[in-house]
Amino acid sequence: MLVKEVMVILAGYALGCFAAGYYLVRWRTGQDIRTIGSGATGGTNVGRLLGKPGFAVTMALDLLKGCLAVWAAFYFEVRAWAVALTVAAVVIGHIWPVQLGFQGGKGLATVLGAMLVFDVRLLIVLIILALLLGLLLRQFAIGVLTLAALAPAVAAAWGRPWTDVLGLAVTAAAILIAHRGNIRALLERRSRPTDKG
């Protein structure tokens, strides 16, 4: 019987679909954040319109829903593979919310919240590696996105079971797809010849 596992994963997706930034901007200004700036519903884009308070509230709520989704998976004692897929589901819901025409945020705050509950030690290792990569490449954004791509391999090296690695692979793929425009821009910027005068 997989009913409990399927229900928890679907609930994780539904929770991810709660686009805090979208509803906050609608409430405060009546505007659709998806038509402003980058078009994303996450904290960075909301902050462009509502300032630091809007950024902070959106980030906190996006992080919280990641925490809640994975906490629920542990609370209802679903199998390990379902916990790992709940991490992916809440992030996918944030990036592609069904009620907003599959146009949401980019998932970093939500995946951070999910990983805080899923495995905080693994999260700390990933953050340290991201910081080191950012310093090495002189570009923090590249460090974060590289670690998103490498997270499944890091989890495997950490000794996590294959179900966790699979869940993190799905999550990483969603994050990288959401950031494909940023990745393209970063690569173009790094490949551009430096003007030395």
N, C-alpha and C positions, 0 to 999 in steps of 0.2 A: 504494500500500500504506500503510494507516494503522495497521497492527498495533502498531508501536512507540509511536506517539503515544497510541493508546487504552490500551495497557498502562501507560504512564507516568502518564497521568491517573488511571486506576483505582488504581494504586499510591499516588498522592498522596492519593486519597480514603481508601484503607485505612490509610495512615500517620496521616491526620487522625483516624481512628476510635480510635487509641490514646489513651484518655482517662486521662491520667496521674493526675489528681486522683481519679478514681473508684477506680482500682486502689490508689493510695496510702492512701486512707481505708479501703478494704476490708482492706488488709494491716495497718494500724495499729490499727483499731478494730473491724473486722468490720461496720461500718455501711455503708449505701448513701447516698452524698452527695446523691443525687437526691431523697432524702426530707428533707433538712435545709436550712434557710435558704431561699435562692432556688431550690434544686433544680438549679442549674448545677454542672458538674463542673470549672469553672475555678478559678484560683488564689484569687480573692476569696472564694468560698464555702468552699473547702478551708481557707483561713486562719482562718475563723470557728471551725472545729473543731480544727485542728492548730496554729494560731498562725502566727507569722512563718516558721518553717522549712518548714511545709507549703505556705504561700503561695509561698515562694521556689522550692522544688523543683518545684511544679506549673507555675509560670510559666516556669521555665527549660526544662522538658521540652516544654511546649506551644510555646514559641518555637523550640526545637531542631527539632521535627518540621516546622515551617513551613520552616525553613532547609533541612533534608534533602530535602524533597519537591522544592523548586525547584532545589536543587543537582543532584539526580538528573536532572531534566529537561534541564538544561544539559549534564550529563555524557554523557547518551545522545544528545545533539545532535538532539533532536526539533525540529520546526518551531516558529516563533515563536508561532503561535496555540495550540499544545499547551502551551508553557511558560506562557502567560497563563492557560490553563484549568487548569493544574496548581496555580497560585496559588489559584484558586477552589475546586478539588477538595479540597485539604488543609484549607481553612477550612470547607467544607461538611461534610467528614468529622468535623471537630472539633465542629461545632454539631449535626449529626444523625448520630451514629455508629450504624450498623446493629445492632451487637451489644448496644447499650444501649437498644433501642427508639426510636432517633432522638432521644434526650434527652441532650445533651451540654453543652458550655460555650457561651460567647458569642463566641469567635473573635478577640479583640483581640490576645492574645499570639501566637497562631498566624499571624495576618495580618502582624504585625510581623516575625516571623521570616522569613516568605515574602518580604516586601518588602525585607528586608535583602539577600537574594541576588538578587532580581528586578531591583531598581534602587534602590540605597541613596541616590543623589542625589535621586530623586523622593521617597523616604521622608523625607529630611531636609526638603525643601520642605513636605511635608504636615504634618510635626510642627511646623514653625515656624508655618504657617498655623493649625493647631489651637490652639497656644498663644496666638496673637494673637486668635483668635476667642473662646477661653476667657476671656481678659482683658477683651475688649470686652463680652462677654455676662455676665461675672462668674460663669461656670459652666463649668468645664473639661470636664465630661461632655458638655455641649451642643456645645462646640467640637469634640471628638473625633468625635461622631456626625454633626455637620454635614459635617466633612471626609470622613467615610466616604461620605456621599452625594455629595459634590463630587469625590471622587478621580478618577472617569473623566474629568470635564471638565478637571481640573487636568492629567491625563496627556495629554489631547488638546492642551491649550494648550502643554504641555511639548514637543510634537512627537512623542509616541510613536505608533506605527502603530495603525491601527484595531483590529487583533487584540488589542493590549495594552489598549486602551480597553474593548473588549468583555469581556475577562477581568476587568478591574477593576470593570466594571459588575455582572457576576454576583457578584463577591466583595462589593461594596458592598451589593447587595440582600440577600445572606445575612446580613451583619452587622446591617443595619437591621431585618430580620425578627427576628433573635435578640434584639435590644434593644428590640423594640416596647413591652414593658411599661415599660422604663426611660424611653423617649421619652414615653409617655403620662403617666407620673408627673411628669417634668420640665416638660412643657407645662402640666399642671394646677397645679403649684406656681407657675409663673411667671404664670399667669392669675389666681391667687387674690389677692383684694384684700389689701393690706398693712394690718395692724392698727396704727394710729398712736396707739392709746390713747384 
